[in-house]
Amino acid sequence: MELAWFKSSHSSNEGAECVEIAWRKSGHCSDKDTACLEIAEATEAVLVRDSKDKTGPHLTFTPPAWQAFVTFATTTEA
């Protein structure tokens, strides 16, 4: 799984202080998939975005809420 690091738009170009996050594609996506979820995990949040729109909106979950969603999605039949 390859991580893609991005500097936060809230960071300045001066000084060493900046925030970076690493986005990774869902494990259910292949390299050929054009429409996938990308996830970035931080200490206090899990960010989710559409891989087709990297600069578009994203969802933000607390880690417990994200884990509850993943558990529900993997244990519930369609």
C-alpha positions as CSV (number, residue, x, y, z in Angstrom):
1,M,0.0,0.0,0.0
2,E,1.5,3.3,-1.1
3,L,1.0,6.5,0.9
4,A,0.8,9.9,-0.8
5,W,2.0,12.7,1.5
6,F,0.5,16.2,1.1
7,K,1.4,19.4,3.0
8,S,-1.5,21.1,4.6
9,S,-2.8,24.3,2.9
10,H,-2.7,25.8,6.4
11,S,1.1,25.5,6.6
12,S,3.4,28.3,5.5
13,N,6.4,28.0,3.3
14,E,8.6,29.5,6.1
15,G,9.9,27.5,9.0
16,A,9.9,23.8,9.6
17,E,6.4,23.6,11.2
18,C,3.8,22.2,8.9
19,V,1.2,19.5,8.9
20,E,1.3,16.6,6.5
21,I,-1.2,13.8,6.0
22,A,-0.9,10.6,4.0
23,W,-3.7,9.4,1.9
24,R,-4.0,5.8,1.0
25,K,-6.5,4.0,-1.3
26,S,-9.0,1.5,0.3
27,G,-7.6,-2.0,0.4
28,H,-10.6,-3.1,-1.8
29,C,-9.3,-1.0,-4.7
30,S,-6.9,-2.1,-7.4
31,D,-4.5,0.2,-9.3
32,K,-6.9,0.0,-12.2
33,D,-9.9,1.3,-10.2
34,T,-10.7,5.0,-11.0
35,A,-13.4,5.4,-8.3
36,C,-12.2,4.5,-4.9
37,L,-12.1,5.8,-1.4
38,E,-8.9,7.3,0.0
39,I,-8.3,7.4,3.7
40,A,-6.0,9.5,5.9
41,E,-5.6,8.6,9.5
42,A,-4.5,11.0,12.2
43,T,-4.5,10.7,16.0
44,E,-7.9,12.4,16.4
45,A,-9.5,12.0,13.0
46,V,-10.0,9.7,10.0
47,L,-10.5,11.6,6.8
48,V,-12.2,10.0,3.8
49,R,-12.3,11.4,0.2
50,D,-13.2,10.3,-3.3
51,S,-10.0,9.4,-5.3
52,K,-11.4,11.1,-8.4
53,D,-11.7,14.5,-6.7
54,K,-8.6,14.9,-4.5
55,T,-9.2,18.6,-3.9
56,G,-12.9,18.2,-3.3
57,P,-14.7,17.7,0.0
58,H,-13.9,15.0,2.5
59,L,-15.6,13.4,5.4
60,T,-14.1,13.5,8.9
61,F,-14.7,10.8,11.5
62,T,-13.5,10.3,15.0
63,P,-11.5,7.0,15.2
64,P,-14.3,5.2,17.2
65,A,-16.9,6.4,14.7
66,W,-14.8,5.2,11.8
67,Q,-14.2,1.8,13.5
68,A,-18.0,1.4,14.1
69,F,-18.6,2.2,10.4
70,V,-16.0,-0.3,9.2
71,T,-17.4,-3.0,11.5
72,F,-21.0,-2.3,10.4
73,A,-19.9,-2.3,6.7
74,T,-18.0,-5.6,7.0
75,T,-20.6,-7.5,9.0
76,T,-23.9,-6.3,7.4
77,E,-25.2,-8.1,4.3
78,A,-26.5,-6.0,1.4
